Amino acid sequence: MKLSRREWLSLAAGWGAARRLKGDPAAPPLFEEVPPAESGIAWVHDNARSKEHYLPEALGPGCAFLDYDNDGWMDIYLVNSGPCDFFHPSKALRNALYRNNRDGTFTDVTEKAGVGGGTFGMGVAVGDYDNDGWPDIFVTSYGNCILYRNNRDGTFTDVTRKAGLETPGWTTSAVWFDYDNDGRLDLFVCSFVDYGGSAHRNCGANQLGRNYYCIPRFFKPTASFLYHNNGDGTFREVREGTDIARSLGKGLGVVATDVNNDGLMDLFVANDTVQNFLFVNRGPDKAPGSRGRWRFEEMALPAEVAFSAAGQPRSGMGVDAADVFGSGYQDLFVANVDQEMFSLYRNQKNETFRDVAHANEVAQATRLLSGWGLKFFDYDNDGWLDLMLANGHPDDMIESYSPTVKYREPLLLFHQENGRLRNVSAEAGPAFSRPYPARGLAVGDFNNDGLLDVVIGVNGGPPVLLRNRTGAENHWLGLKLEGVNANRDAIGARIRWSAGGVVRSRMKNAGGSYLSSHDPREVLGIGSAAKIDWVEISWPRPSARVQRIENPPMDRYIGVKEG
Amino acid sequence: MLAPRLLLLALLACGLAAWAQPDATEEILKQAIVLHQAGNIAGAIQAYEKYLARRPDSVLALSNLGAAYARVGRYQDAIVQYRHALKLQPGYPSAELNLALAYYKTGQTETAAGMLEKVHRAAPEELQPVLLLADCRLGMGQNKKVIELLTPFAERRPDDLAIAYLLGTALVRDDQPARGQVLVDRILRHGDSAETWLLLGTAKLNAGDFPAALADLAKAVDLNSNLPDVYSYYGQALLRTGDPAGATAAYRKALAANPYDFTANLQLAVLLTEDEKIAEALACLGRAQQVRPNDLAVRYQLAAIALHDGKLDAARRDLESIVKEAPRYTEAHVALATVYYRLRRKDDGDRERAIVQKLNAAAQVKQQQGVNVK
């Protein structure tokens, strides 16, 4: 048998990944850090750290993969701090947009694109809110948010005020999703705490005689925001009268998903020091006098995702949702602060969940860690979802109080094997032994090799770009979905595919992680199978069409337009 | 806690002169006592048992056999002998104290305390039952009772370090650090001791200064790792400074020294439950419950495990009882709401959930008040 060069390379790469997972130290890493000198990403996050220790300093930054110029290559957006009432930087600070040069390098196009921000930025949510086929950028902040509409020519326009999305206060993660299935992306924005007006709060001197970051329990909780897309470039705030307005939280992470498979997108919100929220979308409120209001029922406690198993609120930060174990229902994940352990909630198919973090090595691995950005994705295209986590303690002085908890913490990587997650961080390469004060984490395939890469926002440092080196022994198909009647980004679509006699499915959720936004394409791994027999896409309402593609081409990205 | 130091074998002092006309049977008893005094406990036990087979109503032999059993850790057997002796001769000297000690050693602290109260009332100036009673009360978390009991003794015996230590511990645990400090200073005058560092560490632990508490308690461990409670508090400091593995090891050491250390049992059970080592957690909670049968935290942990195991009716019963006694126990309300929802009793679940929200909102307001405004 003669192998083609591509086949030989694939086999060689696959052999390397297998060796790495078997603990061979000479094997190539699963993920390899791409240094700034190689990537061209010279931007560095300024955390604005002061001796007063104002809490917003500790929480950023977010990051995103997006294809802002629609050239088929993932670009990168990075959020920075900036001037605000307690921070007056001596030099100009800005967010950064890096255009993908299609050769593994990036070029800073921020100035030309006009997306530099100017607020004390926190996170980013990318979505095509005007259904024009071009991704728009929403930036959350301590201070007003910003909506950048894509001008389709490499530039953006700040349309925040016109859109009605100024959103005061302190916002963190945000997510674009179509809650009312009208084919237009609406927006949910997590509100963190009431940080006060001019009277900024800190927690005074600690045992070291220095100010320290307040634990958020000292601040008042707030209600998050829900904006309805009016379809004319404007939004209407619609939380009033809903459980979203009634539920005062300290939101840091959000994912939009459908936990009960009713075709309506729900929201899972991670709150810091208060209970998490699960806003289950019940459709139009039929109560008298509701005047078209939508009904979200907050049911985290009945669903058993509100508190720890010991009945206590935790410091929820990062979240994600995915059908991790192939049950057909969406499971949930939340990362917390050290000593609290992270939770992997398995969907019981009846709007309740059970924490299975321990059985999946997650609880044990995370007891001493504080988790922020995280994402379920199939990094080796074996058909099963894996998990990556970005960690770091929020308090830069933690090591003075605790002999075991560190400010900079390692990344974690879990590989799914036989229906369980296994912690493979120790085998994943040097990037997983280096500690970072990591925050946001976004997943995207920046080199279009079908292997999902990762970018991580680092508090007060340069971002970490991780190139996926797991090899190409598993075949894959990348889908870029384009809704027509459904929302253009196809948020809420369900994808089923059959390969090698195995049928798998995935839902196109939105959000997840922390302050970050991901590659909108879906990569379908098929493990050892040679090809995909068929792919079926159930488009979200108002379309509700089911579209089937027989024998799609393999190992490449294809666009699928709703039809 | 101080039991080893207080273990009394006073009954052995009962003279051999009591035997006016020694016969072969009495020779067995005499031999048993000689063996006992010589430290040959196994031989003594054998001899006492042989003697009691012939003279089953010998209070002296029963009491001594109880003491021998206690000496080798057979406390349950000791209890049987002591109780038999006391049934035959109520108020028999030392038997009550030794029985109390055996109860204490088997975690029946409440029963032990009851007996010690009786002994103390009979001989109010006897120090040993007082110290043991104080130790029981500390184990039961009855700090105010300890203060009440020991304060007059401390005034009369200002140089007694055992009193100073126990009273100081009670004061520190009762959040009276200033009064406790006076006693700490008194102990400090006698030099660097494990007891001092334990007291100081405990005070800092209570004050929330966990790193400093850890440093003090580490010194206490270094100076005397056999000091009662030292590993229990060291474990707490390790846990509070983010070292659950270290805390687990410390709690295990605490329990090796005293299987009925309430705090070590409870805290270790919590850690074990988090690690889903439920059987071992239940064993710890069982021992903790022996010491403090009605402790709410122990009962809550047991109910939470019942919920975890899907024993919903048992969990509901226990949680309903807990929240009735402690209506502000938020975690218990959370668990009870969960139980009701799982039992499909939505209205009850909603009611509990509303209580949770109210309690958490009140806690939030309280927490907000704890911050400086710059």
Boltz contact constraints between the chains, C-beta under 6 A:
constraints:
  - contact:
      token1: [A, 199]
      token2: [B, 373]
      max_distance: 6.0
  - contact:
      token1: [A, 200]
      token2: [B, 374]
      max_distance: 6.0
  - contact:
      token1: [A, 201]
      token2: [B, 371]
      max_distance: 6.0
  - contact:
      token1: [A, 201]
      token2: [B, 373]
      max_distance: 6.0
  - contact:
      token1: [A, 202]
      token2: [B, 374]
      max_distance: 6.0
  - contact:
      token1: [A, 204]
      token2: [B, 372]
      max_distance: 6.0
  - contact:
      token1: [A, 217]
      token2: [B, 367]
      max_distance: 6.0
  - contact:
      token1: [A, 218]
      token2: [B, 367]
      max_distance: 6.0
  - contact:
      token1: [A, 218]
      token2: [B, 368]
      max_distance: 6.0
  - contact:
      token1: [A, 218]
      token2: [B, 371]
      max_distance: 6.0
  - contact:
      token1: [A, 301]
      token2: [B, 337]
      max_distance: 6.0
  - contact:
      token1: [A, 301]
      token2: [B, 353]
      max_distance: 6.0
  - contact:
      token1: [A, 302]
      token2: [B, 341]
      max_distance: 6.0
  - contact:
      token1: [A, 307]
      token2: [B, 334]
      max_distance: 6.0
  - contact:
      token1: [A, 311]
      token2: [B, 331]
      max_distance: 6.0
  - contact:
      token1: [A, 311]
      token2: [B, 334]
      max_distance: 6.0
  - contact:
      token1: [A, 311]
      token2: [B, 335]
      max_distance: 6.0
  - contact:
      token1: [A, 338]
      token2: [B, 242]
      max_distance: 6.0
  - contact:
      token1: [A, 339]
      token2: [B, 242]
      max_distance: 6.0
  - contact:
      token1: [A, 358]
      token2: [B, 276]
      max_distance: 6.0
  - contact:
      token1: [A, 401]
      token2: [B, 211]
      max_distance: 6.0
  - contact:
      token1: [A, 402]
      token2: [B, 241]
      max_distance: 6.0
  - contact:
      token1: [A, 402]
      token2: [B, 242]
      max_distance: 6.0
  - contact:
      token1: [A, 404]
      token2: [B, 242]
      max_distance: 6.0
  - contact:
      token1: [A, 404]
      token2: [B, 243]
      max_distance: 6.0
  - contact:
      token1: [A, 405]
      token2: [B, 242]
      max_distance: 6.0
